[in-house]
Amino acid sequence: MTNVQQVRTTQQEPGREQRLFTFRATQLIWLALGLLEGGLALRLFLKLIAANADNAFAAMLYGITDLFLWPFVGLTGTPAAGGMVLEINTLIAMLVYALAAWVLERIVWVIFYRPRTALLNTQTTRTEQHTL
């Protein structure tokens, strides 16, 4: 006859799921901002080097980024020389979108983040098996 005793202890940290959600949400915000800022910076660079706007890649990039630059059209003048263009509007848009992403990230953080507590929910389960 053998006695087998199994003890299993599990700990649950209160608020862990909300912290994980907050972390993932803020990371998605920064990822989206990074993609947008990268696209806008590439557009700015292509305009500065007077890239061919009829090129498929440049046309696609301009088409996508035009959507995000629409609120800033006509805000300032656009200096140009020899086909090269400095889009001040794009620089302003990059700054505004960075500030908006920061504000959105802070709002998500304030609403959903729960700080760690010293309390852990601990549950211990004992099972005994008797075999012959």
N, C-alpha and C positions, 0 to 999 in steps of 0.2 A: 504494500500500500504506500502510495506516494502522495504527499501534499505539495501542491504547486500554488504559490501565492503570487499574484501579479498586482503591482501597484502602478497606477497611472495618474500622473499629476499634470493638469493643464492649467495654464495661466492665460487670462484674457486681460488685455490692457484697455481700459475704457478710453474711447475716443480715437482709437487707432485707425479705424476705417475712415473717419472724417479727416484725419491728418493725411492719410494716403490719397483721398479724393482731392484735398486741397493741393497737395504736392503735384498730382497729375494735372489738375486744372491749370495751375500756374505754369507748369512746364509747357502745356499746349499753347497757352497765351504767348509765351516767349518764343516758341517754335514758329507760330504764325507770324509774329512780328519779325523774326529773323528772315523768314522767307520773303515777306513783303519788303523789308528794308534791302535785302539782297537784290530783289528785282528792280527796285527803284534806283539803287546804286549802279546797277548794270546799265539801266536806261540812261542815267546821268553820264556815265562813262562813254557809252556809245554815241550820245549826242555831242559830247566834248570832242571826240575824235572824228566826227562827221561821218559816221558809219552809214552805209547805203541803206536807206529806209525801205527800199524795194526788196532787200534780202529777206528770205522767209523767216529766219530767226529774229531779226530786228523787227520785222513787221508784227510777228507774234508777240514779242516782248512789249512793243509799243501799244499794241491792242489791249493786252492784259493790264498794263500799268496805267493806261488812259483812264480806266474805270476808277482807280484810286486817286488819280490826280484831278478828276473832274471838279471837286469842290474848290480847288486852288487855281483853276484856270483864270487868267486875267488879273491875278492878285498883284503881280509885279511885272515889270518889263523883262524881256528875255534878250540879253545881249548875244549878238551873233557876229562872227567874223569869218569869212572864207568857208562857209558851210558848217563851221563849228558853232555849237549853241550851248550856252550855259543856262540851264533851266533852274532859275532861282526858285520857281514854284515847287520843283521836285525836292530841293533841299528843305524848304519850309514844310512840305508834306511829310518828309522823313522825320523831322523834329516833332510835328504834331502827332503822327502815328506812334512814335516812341513814347511820348507823354501819355497818350490815350491808353496804350498797352500797360504802362506802369500803373496808371490809375485803376484800370480794370483788374490788374493783378492784386493790387492792394485791397480792392473791394472784395474780391473772392477770398483773400486771406482773412480779412476782418470778419466776414460773414460765416465762413465755414471752418476756420482753424480752431481746434481745441487743444490747449496746451497739455503736455503730459502731466499726469498726476502720480503721486507716490503710491497710490492704491492699485493693487492688482487683484483681480478676481481669481482666486485659486480654488481648484476643485480637485479633490483626490478620490479616486475610485479604487477599491480593493476587491479583488475577486479571488476566490479560493476554489480550487478544483481538487477533488479527491479521486484518485484512480486506484483501482485494485490490481 
